[in-house]
Amino acid sequence: MKQQFCLILLSVVAVLSLRAQSVYSVVTCPAQNSATAMQVSWGADSALADTWVEYTLATDATWARAKRVDPHQHEWCTTYDGKYSAQIGQPEMWEHHRFWKNGAILTGLKKDTDYKYRIMSPGGSATGGGVHHFKTAGARHWSACIISDFHTWTPLPGRLTAAMAMVDTIRAIDPSVDWVLDLGDVVAWGASYSYWQRMYAEPNFARYMWAGLQGNHDNMSRRSKGENGRYELSDDFFRQANYVPLNGYAGQEGVCYYFHYGDALFVVLNNEAMHDEAGRDRAKAWIKQVAAREKHKYLVVCEHYEWFDGPSGRPVGYKWFHELFDECGVDLALAGNSHIYNRSYPIYQGRVTDGTRGTVYIQSTSSDNGRGRDAGTLTQSLDFIARHWSEGPHTVSAMLLDVDPRRMTVTLYDRNGRLIDQATIPAKK
Protein backbone atom coordinates (compact mmCIF):
# COMPACT_ATOMS: atom_id res chain seq x y z
CA MET A 1 0.00 0.00 0.00
CA LYS A 2 2.81 2.36 0.93
CA GLN A 3 4.62 1.51 -2.31
CA GLN A 4 1.46 2.14 -4.34
CA PHE A 5 0.99 5.52 -2.64
CA CYS A 6 4.57 6.46 -3.47
CA LEU A 7 4.05 5.54 -7.12
CA ILE A 8 0.88 7.63 -7.26
CA LEU A 9 2.68 10.54 -5.61
CA LEU A 10 5.54 10.31 -8.07
CA SER A 11 3.05 10.27 -10.97
CA VAL A 12 1.33 13.36 -9.64
CA VAL A 13 4.66 15.13 -9.22
CA ALA A 14 5.63 14.17 -12.76
CA VAL A 15 2.36 15.52 -14.18
CA LEU A 16 2.68 18.75 -12.22
CA SER A 17 6.27 19.08 -13.37
CA LEU A 18 5.21 18.58 -16.99
CA ARG A 19 2.45 21.16 -16.61
CA ALA A 20 4.98 23.59 -15.22
CA GLN A 21 7.00 23.43 -18.42
CA SER A 22 6.39 26.44 -20.63
CA VAL A 23 7.43 28.47 -23.66
CA TYR A 24 8.74 32.03 -23.50
CA SER A 25 10.51 34.78 -25.41
CA VAL A 26 7.99 34.52 -28.23
CA VAL A 27 8.66 37.25 -30.77
CA THR A 28 7.62 37.89 -34.37
CA CYS A 29 10.52 38.84 -36.63
CA PRO A 30 10.35 39.94 -40.26
CA ALA A 31 10.92 37.53 -43.10
CA GLN A 32 12.91 38.60 -46.14
CA ASN A 33 9.62 39.45 -47.85
CA SER A 34 7.24 40.47 -45.09
CA ALA A 35 4.29 40.68 -47.49
CA THR A 36 4.05 36.90 -47.85
CA ALA A 37 6.09 35.50 -44.95
CA MET A 38 6.95 36.09 -41.30
CA GLN A 39 9.38 34.51 -38.83
CA VAL A 40 8.70 33.43 -35.25
CA SER A 41 11.21 32.80 -32.46
CA TRP A 42 10.55 31.11 -29.11
CA GLY A 43 12.18 29.18 -26.29
CA ALA A 44 10.78 26.04 -24.66
CA ASP A 45 11.61 24.20 -21.46
CA SER A 46 13.44 20.89 -21.62
CA ALA A 47 10.31 18.69 -21.51
CA LEU A 48 8.84 20.52 -24.48
CA ALA A 49 11.07 19.14 -27.20
CA ASP A 50 8.10 19.09 -29.59
CA THR A 51 6.48 22.49 -30.12
CA TRP A 52 5.21 24.24 -33.23
CA VAL A 53 3.38 27.32 -34.49
CA GLU A 54 -0.34 27.29 -35.15
CA TYR A 55 -1.46 30.34 -37.11
CA THR A 56 -4.57 31.68 -38.80
CA LEU A 57 -6.29 34.89 -39.86
CA ALA A 58 -6.96 37.26 -36.99
CA THR A 59 -10.67 37.06 -37.85
CA ASP A 60 -10.76 33.27 -37.35
CA ALA A 61 -12.29 33.34 -33.86
CA THR A 62 -12.37 29.54 -33.37
CA TRP A 63 -9.02 28.80 -35.09
CA ALA A 64 -10.99 26.57 -37.47
CA ARG A 65 -8.68 27.33 -40.42
CA ALA A 66 -5.45 27.22 -38.44
CA LYS A 67 -2.31 25.79 -40.04
CA ARG A 68 0.64 24.11 -38.38
CA VAL A 69 4.29 25.05 -39.05
CA ASP A 70 7.07 23.02 -37.45
CA PRO A 71 10.32 24.72 -36.44
CA HIS A 72 12.93 25.32 -39.10
CA GLN A 73 15.39 25.92 -36.26
CA HIS A 74 15.29 23.53 -33.30
CA GLU A 75 18.36 23.24 -31.11
CA TRP A 76 19.36 22.78 -27.50
CA CYS A 77 20.57 26.20 -26.36
CA THR A 78 23.23 26.67 -23.66
CA THR A 79 24.32 30.12 -24.82
CA TYR A 80 23.02 31.82 -21.66
CA ASP A 81 23.98 29.17 -19.14
CA GLY A 82 26.28 30.21 -16.27
CA LYS A 83 26.30 33.96 -16.97
CA TYR A 84 27.00 36.57 -14.32
CA SER A 85 23.96 38.75 -13.79
CA ALA A 86 21.70 40.53 -11.29
CA GLN A 87 18.08 40.36 -10.20
CA ILE A 88 15.93 42.22 -7.69
CA GLY A 89 17.37 41.36 -4.30
CA GLN A 90 20.29 39.47 -5.90
CA PRO A 91 22.94 41.97 -6.97
CA GLU A 92 25.51 39.18 -7.32
CA MET A 93 24.22 36.03 -9.01
CA TRP A 94 24.65 33.64 -11.90
CA GLU A 95 21.93 32.82 -14.38
CA HIS A 96 21.46 29.28 -15.65
CA HIS A 97 19.36 28.70 -18.74
CA ARG A 98 19.18 25.59 -20.91
CA PHE A 99 16.25 25.30 -23.26
CA TRP A 100 15.05 24.43 -26.74
CA LYS A 101 15.53 27.35 -29.11
CA ASN A 102 13.03 27.33 -31.95
CA GLY A 103 12.43 29.38 -35.05
CA ALA A 104 9.73 28.94 -37.70
CA ILE A 105 9.03 30.62 -41.04
CA LEU A 106 5.38 31.16 -41.95
CA THR A 107 5.04 31.30 -45.73
CA GLY A 108 2.28 31.72 -48.29
CA LEU A 109 0.68 34.56 -46.31
CA LYS A 110 -1.75 37.07 -47.79
CA LYS A 111 -0.55 40.62 -48.31
CA ASP A 112 -1.81 43.43 -46.09
CA THR A 113 -3.51 40.99 -43.73
CA ASP A 114 -3.77 40.60 -39.95
CA TYR A 115 -2.78 37.22 -38.54
CA LYS A 116 -2.58 35.58 -35.14
CA TYR A 117 -0.64 32.59 -33.87
CA ARG A 118 0.16 30.56 -30.78
CA ILE A 119 2.81 28.03 -29.82
CA MET A 120 1.47 24.50 -29.50
CA SER A 121 2.71 21.29 -27.89
CA PRO A 122 1.29 17.73 -27.87
CA GLY A 123 -0.77 18.64 -24.79
CA GLY A 124 -2.39 21.63 -26.49
CA SER A 125 -1.55 25.33 -26.40
CA ALA A 126 1.82 25.63 -24.67
CA THR A 127 1.78 27.43 -21.32
CA GLY A 128 3.21 30.93 -21.34
CA GLY A 129 3.06 31.56 -25.06
CA GLY A 130 -0.24 33.38 -25.35
CA VAL A 131 -1.66 34.63 -28.65
CA HIS A 132 0.51 36.85 -30.83
CA HIS A 133 -0.45 39.04 -33.78
CA PHE A 134 1.23 40.56 -36.83
CA LYS A 135 0.28 42.32 -40.04
CA THR A 136 1.88 41.49 -43.36
CA ALA A 137 3.18 44.19 -45.67
CA GLY A 138 1.40 45.11 -48.86
CA ALA A 139 -0.57 48.24 -48.03
CA ARG A 140 0.33 51.33 -50.06
CA HIS A 141 0.26 53.36 -46.85
CA TRP A 142 1.78 51.93 -43.67
CA SER A 143 3.55 53.03 -40.50
CA ALA A 144 6.03 51.79 -37.92
CA CYS A 145 7.16 52.81 -34.44
CA ILE A 146 10.93 53.33 -34.03
CA ILE A 147 12.42 53.04 -30.53
CA SER A 148 15.75 52.11 -28.98
CA ASP A 149 18.07 52.06 -25.99
CA PHE A 150 15.75 51.04 -23.19
CA HIS A 151 18.22 48.64 -21.54
CA THR A 152 15.77 46.18 -19.97
CA TRP A 153 17.13 45.44 -16.49
CA THR A 154 14.90 43.58 -14.07
CA PRO A 155 16.36 45.28 -10.93
CA LEU A 156 15.03 48.56 -12.40
CA PRO A 157 11.68 47.57 -13.96
CA GLY A 158 10.82 51.19 -14.66
CA ARG A 159 13.11 51.15 -17.69
CA LEU A 160 10.97 48.68 -19.60
CA THR A 161 7.78 50.29 -18.31
CA ALA A 162 8.85 53.67 -19.70
CA ALA A 163 9.70 52.23 -23.12
CA MET A 164 6.49 50.26 -23.46
CA ALA A 165 4.48 53.32 -22.39
CA MET A 166 6.25 55.21 -25.18
CA VAL A 167 5.19 52.56 -27.71
CA ASP A 168 1.66 52.93 -26.35
CA THR A 169 1.92 56.69 -26.91
CA ILE A 170 2.84 56.13 -30.56
CA ARG A 171 -0.04 53.66 -30.85
CA ALA A 172 -2.44 56.28 -29.47
CA ILE A 173 -1.18 58.80 -32.03
CA ASP A 174 -1.49 56.28 -34.86
CA PRO A 175 -3.78 53.36 -33.90
CA SER A 176 -3.03 51.72 -37.26
CA VAL A 177 0.73 51.41 -36.66
CA ASP A 178 1.81 48.15 -38.32
CA TRP A 179 5.09 47.13 -36.70
CA VAL A 180 8.01 48.19 -34.50
CA LEU A 181 11.67 48.77 -35.36
CA ASP A 182 14.16 48.84 -32.50
CA LEU A 183 17.67 50.21 -32.97
CA GLY A 184 19.42 48.16 -30.30
CA ASP A 185 20.38 48.12 -26.63
CA VAL A 186 16.99 46.74 -25.67
CA VAL A 187 18.52 44.75 -22.78
CA ALA A 188 21.19 45.79 -20.30
CA TRP A 189 23.25 42.63 -20.85
CA GLY A 190 22.49 40.33 -23.75
CA ALA A 191 23.94 37.34 -21.88
CA SER A 192 21.23 37.59 -19.19
CA TYR A 193 18.46 35.57 -20.78
CA SER A 194 15.97 36.46 -18.05
CA TYR A 195 16.05 40.04 -19.38
CA TRP A 196 15.03 38.87 -22.86
CA GLN A 197 12.30 36.73 -21.28
CA ARG A 198 10.95 39.63 -19.25
CA MET A 199 11.01 41.99 -22.22
CA TYR A 200 9.28 39.61 -24.62
CA ALA A 201 6.49 39.05 -22.06
CA GLU A 202 5.31 42.63 -22.64
CA PRO A 203 1.98 42.93 -24.52
CA ASN A 204 3.52 45.11 -27.23
CA PHE A 205 5.62 42.15 -28.35
CA ALA A 206 2.41 40.15 -28.81
CA ARG A 207 0.79 42.95 -30.83
CA TYR A 208 3.41 43.55 -33.48
CA MET A 209 6.17 42.27 -35.65
CA TRP A 210 9.45 43.60 -34.15
CA ALA A 211 12.45 44.15 -36.39
CA GLY A 212 15.47 44.55 -34.14
CA LEU A 213 19.19 44.99 -34.42
CA GLN A 214 22.07 44.22 -32.08
CA GLY A 215 23.41 47.00 -29.87
CA ASN A 216 26.59 46.79 -27.84
CA HIS A 217 24.62 46.00 -24.66
CA ASP A 218 22.79 43.19 -26.44
CA ASN A 219 26.21 41.76 -27.33
CA MET A 220 27.71 41.65 -23.82
CA SER A 221 27.58 39.96 -20.45
CA ARG A 222 27.81 41.64 -17.08
CA ARG A 223 31.38 42.34 -15.96
CA SER A 224 32.29 39.53 -13.57
CA LYS A 225 34.95 39.32 -10.89
CA GLY A 226 35.47 35.76 -12.04
CA GLU A 227 36.23 37.00 -15.55
CA ASN A 228 39.02 39.32 -14.35
CA GLY A 229 36.84 42.34 -14.88
CA ARG A 230 36.17 41.66 -18.55
CA TYR A 231 32.92 41.37 -20.45
CA GLU A 232 32.04 38.32 -22.48
CA LEU A 233 31.01 39.40 -25.98
CA SER A 234 29.00 37.28 -28.41
CA ASP A 235 26.67 37.76 -31.36
CA ASP A 236 24.91 34.60 -30.19
CA PHE A 237 23.17 36.53 -27.39
CA PHE A 238 21.18 38.41 -30.05
CA ARG A 239 21.07 35.52 -32.52
CA GLN A 240 19.53 33.05 -30.05
CA ALA A 241 17.00 35.58 -28.71
CA ASN A 242 15.58 36.19 -32.19
CA TYR A 243 15.03 34.48 -35.52
CA VAL A 244 15.73 36.98 -38.28
CA PRO A 245 16.34 36.17 -41.96
CA LEU A 246 19.60 34.31 -42.52
CA ASN A 247 20.55 36.48 -45.49
CA GLY A 248 23.44 38.40 -43.94
CA TYR A 249 26.97 38.18 -45.24
CA ALA A 250 29.39 35.41 -44.22
CA GLY A 251 29.70 35.12 -40.45
CA GLN A 252 26.85 37.56 -39.85
CA GLU A 253 23.90 35.33 -40.68
CA GLY A 254 21.16 35.80 -38.10
CA VAL A 255 22.55 39.16 -36.93
CA CYS A 256 22.92 41.29 -40.08
CA TYR A 257 19.95 40.89 -42.41
CA TYR A 258 17.68 42.67 -44.84
CA PHE A 259 13.93 42.62 -45.35
CA HIS A 260 11.24 44.25 -47.43
CA TYR A 261 8.25 45.97 -45.89
CA GLY A 262 6.08 47.59 -48.55
CA ASP A 263 8.18 49.61 -50.97
CA ALA A 264 11.00 49.96 -48.43
CA LEU A 265 14.10 47.81 -48.24
CA PHE A 266 15.62 47.73 -44.74
CA VAL A 267 19.27 46.74 -44.37
CA VAL A 268 20.31 45.96 -40.79
CA LEU A 269 23.96 46.12 -39.72
CA ASN A 270 25.98 44.86 -36.76
CA ASN A 271 28.36 47.50 -35.39
CA GLU A 272 30.21 44.86 -33.37
CA ALA A 273 31.49 43.43 -36.65
CA MET A 274 32.68 46.84 -37.89
CA HIS A 275 35.28 47.97 -35.36
CA ASP A 276 38.02 48.10 -38.00
CA GLU A 277 38.30 49.03 -41.65
CA ALA A 278 38.25 45.43 -42.84
CA GLY A 279 35.00 44.80 -40.98
CA ARG A 280 33.43 47.94 -42.38
CA ASP A 281 34.54 47.02 -45.90
CA ARG A 282 32.78 43.66 -45.65
CA ALA A 283 29.59 45.39 -44.51
CA LYS A 284 29.85 47.98 -47.28
CA ALA A 285 30.29 45.33 -49.98
CA TRP A 286 27.20 43.54 -48.70
CA ILE A 287 25.10 46.72 -48.60
CA LYS A 288 26.11 47.49 -52.18
CA GLN A 289 25.17 44.00 -53.37
CA VAL A 290 21.81 44.00 -51.57
CA ALA A 291 20.90 47.50 -52.77
CA ALA A 292 21.70 46.60 -56.39
CA ARG A 293 19.92 43.24 -56.31
CA GLU A 294 16.74 43.92 -54.33
CA LYS A 295 13.98 45.99 -55.92
CA HIS A 296 12.87 48.94 -53.78
CA LYS A 297 11.48 52.46 -53.84
CA TYR A 298 13.02 53.46 -50.50
CA LEU A 299 16.32 52.27 -49.03
CA VAL A 300 16.76 52.43 -45.24
CA VAL A 301 20.01 51.41 -43.50
CA CYS A 302 19.99 50.75 -39.75
CA GLU A 303 22.87 50.40 -37.31
CA HIS A 304 23.25 50.96 -33.58
CA TYR A 305 26.16 53.41 -33.33
CA GLU A 306 25.43 57.04 -34.06
CA TRP A 307 26.06 58.85 -37.34
CA PHE A 308 27.00 62.07 -35.52
CA ASP A 309 28.19 62.22 -31.90
CA GLY A 310 25.29 63.25 -29.68
CA PRO A 311 26.65 66.21 -27.73
CA SER A 312 29.17 67.56 -30.23
CA GLY A 313 27.94 66.63 -33.72
CA ARG A 314 31.30 65.08 -34.58
CA PRO A 315 30.92 62.77 -37.61
CA VAL A 316 31.12 59.13 -36.52
CA GLY A 317 29.29 56.60 -38.71
CA TYR A 318 28.68 59.29 -41.30
CA LYS A 319 32.35 59.63 -42.19
CA TRP A 320 32.61 55.90 -42.89
CA PHE A 321 29.43 55.41 -44.88
CA HIS A 322 28.32 58.61 -46.60
CA GLU A 323 30.12 57.92 -49.88
CA LEU A 324 28.59 54.45 -50.13
CA PHE A 325 25.15 55.80 -49.18
CA ASP A 326 25.45 58.39 -51.96
CA GLU A 327 26.36 55.66 -54.41
CA CYS A 328 23.55 53.32 -53.35
CA GLY A 329 20.89 56.00 -52.99
CA VAL A 330 20.15 55.48 -49.29
CA ASP A 331 17.11 57.57 -48.37
CA LEU A 332 17.17 57.20 -44.59
CA ALA A 333 19.92 56.12 -42.19
CA LEU A 334 18.78 55.22 -38.65
CA ALA A 335 20.82 54.67 -35.50
CA GLY A 336 20.70 54.89 -31.70
CA ASN A 337 23.40 54.57 -29.01
CA SER A 338 24.14 58.26 -28.42
CA HIS A 339 20.99 58.75 -26.29
CA ILE A 340 20.65 62.18 -27.93
CA TYR A 341 18.49 62.89 -30.98
CA ASN A 342 20.24 64.25 -34.04
CA ARG A 343 18.56 64.61 -37.41
CA SER A 344 20.43 65.83 -40.45
CA TYR A 345 19.24 67.65 -43.51
CA PRO A 346 19.42 65.49 -46.66
CA ILE A 347 23.12 65.24 -47.50
CA TYR A 348 24.68 64.27 -50.83
CA GLN A 349 28.39 64.45 -51.69
CA GLY A 350 29.09 66.42 -48.54
CA ARG A 351 26.47 69.08 -49.22
CA VAL A 352 22.96 69.77 -47.95
CA THR A 353 20.38 69.31 -50.74
CA ASP A 354 16.75 70.19 -51.35
CA GLY A 355 15.78 66.56 -50.68
CA THR A 356 15.66 65.36 -54.26
CA ARG A 357 19.01 63.65 -53.62
CA GLY A 358 20.83 62.54 -50.53
CA THR A 359 20.42 60.73 -47.22
CA VAL A 360 18.71 61.91 -44.05
CA TYR A 361 20.63 60.66 -40.98
CA ILE A 362 18.71 60.21 -37.71
CA GLN A 363 19.68 58.77 -34.35
CA SER A 364 17.18 58.16 -31.59
CA THR A 365 17.33 59.01 -27.91
CA SER A 366 17.22 56.50 -25.09
CA SER A 367 13.72 55.61 -23.93
CA ASP A 368 14.22 54.17 -20.44
CA ASN A 369 13.72 57.37 -18.41
CA GLY A 370 17.08 56.97 -16.72
CA ARG A 371 20.07 56.78 -19.05
CA GLY A 372 19.54 59.84 -21.21
CA ARG A 373 22.18 62.56 -21.65
CA ASP A 374 22.13 66.31 -21.66
CA ALA A 375 22.01 67.61 -25.21
CA GLY A 376 25.04 69.84 -24.76
CA THR A 377 26.08 72.25 -27.49
CA LEU A 378 26.84 71.28 -31.06
CA THR A 379 30.35 72.27 -32.06
CA GLN A 380 30.69 70.27 -35.30
CA SER A 381 28.54 69.47 -38.36
CA LEU A 382 26.52 72.62 -37.70
CA ASP A 383 25.60 72.91 -41.39
CA PHE A 384 24.43 69.29 -41.50
CA ILE A 385 22.33 68.84 -38.35
CA ALA A 386 18.80 70.18 -38.58
CA ARG A 387 17.55 69.18 -35.10
CA HIS A 388 19.39 68.38 -31.88
CA TRP A 389 17.32 67.36 -28.85
CA SER A 390 17.30 65.62 -25.46
CA GLU A 391 15.39 65.94 -22.18
CA GLY A 392 18.52 65.07 -20.20
CA PRO A 393 18.91 61.98 -18.00
CA HIS A 394 15.18 61.23 -18.00
CA THR A 395 14.62 61.32 -21.74
CA VAL A 396 11.88 59.15 -23.25
CA SER A 397 10.96 59.38 -26.92
CA ALA A 398 10.18 57.38 -30.03
CA MET A 399 9.56 58.05 -33.71
CA LEU A 400 6.70 57.31 -36.05
CA LEU A 401 7.68 56.33 -39.59
CA ASP A 402 4.79 56.95 -42.00
CA VAL A 403 5.23 55.73 -45.59
CA ASP A 404 3.30 55.94 -48.83
CA PRO A 405 4.42 55.87 -52.51
CA ARG A 406 5.13 59.62 -52.47
CA ARG A 407 7.17 60.10 -49.30
CA MET A 408 8.43 58.85 -45.97
CA THR A 409 7.74 61.03 -42.93
CA VAL A 410 9.64 60.55 -39.68
CA THR A 411 8.17 62.28 -36.61
CA LEU A 412 9.75 62.40 -33.17
CA TYR A 413 7.41 62.44 -30.17
CA ASP A 414 8.10 62.75 -26.45
CA ARG A 415 6.40 60.64 -23.78
CA ASN A 416 3.42 62.98 -23.67
CA GLY A 417 2.79 62.70 -27.39
CA ARG A 418 4.18 66.16 -28.09
CA LEU A 419 5.63 66.54 -31.59
CA ILE A 420 9.32 67.44 -31.25
CA ASP A 421 10.61 67.16 -34.82
CA GLN A 422 9.49 66.01 -38.24
CA ALA A 423 11.22 65.30 -41.54
CA THR A 424 9.71 64.36 -44.90
CA ILE A 425 11.77 62.37 -47.38
CA PRO A 426 10.33 62.39 -50.91
CA ALA A 427 10.43 59.32 -53.10
CA LYS A 428 13.27 59.51 -55.59
CA LYS A 429 12.21 56.58 -57.76
Salt bridges, closest charged atoms under 4 A:
GLU54 OE1 - ARG118 NE 2.69
ASP70 OD1 - ARG68 NE 2.87
ASP81 OD1 - HIS96 ND1 3.41
ASP81 OD2 - ARG98 NE 2.84
GLU92 OE2 - ARG222 NH2 3.63
GLU95 OE1 - HIS97 NE2 2.76
ASP112 OD1 - LYS135 NZ 3.39
ASP149 OD2 - HIS151 NE2 3.96
ASP149 OD2 - HIS304 NE2 3.89
ASP149 OD2 - HIS339 NE2 3.18
ASP168 OD1 - ARG171 NH2 3.07
ASP168 OD1 - ARG207 NH1 3.94
ASP178 OD1 - LYS135 NZ 3.43
ASP185 OD2 - HIS151 NE2 3.83
ASP185 OD2 - HIS304 NE2 3.09
GLU202 OE2 - ARG198 NH2 2.91
GLU232 OE1 - LYS83 NZ 2.82
ASP236 OD1 - ARG239 NH1 2.56
GLU272 OE1 - HIS275 NE2 3.00
GLU294 OE1 - HIS260 NE2 2.81
GLU294 OE2 - ARG293 NE 3.20
GLU327 OE2 - LYS288 NZ 2.86
ASP331 OD1 - LYS428 NZ 2.84
ASP368 OD2 - HIS151 ND1 2.78
GLU391 OE1 - ARG415 NH2 3.36
ASP402 OD2 - HIS141 NE2 2.91
ASP402 OD2 - ARG407 NH2 2.79
ASP404 OD2 - ARG406 NH2 3.09
ASP404 OD2 - ARG407 NE 3.45
ASP414 OD2 - ARG418 NE 3.16
ASP421 OD2 - ARG343 NE 2.62
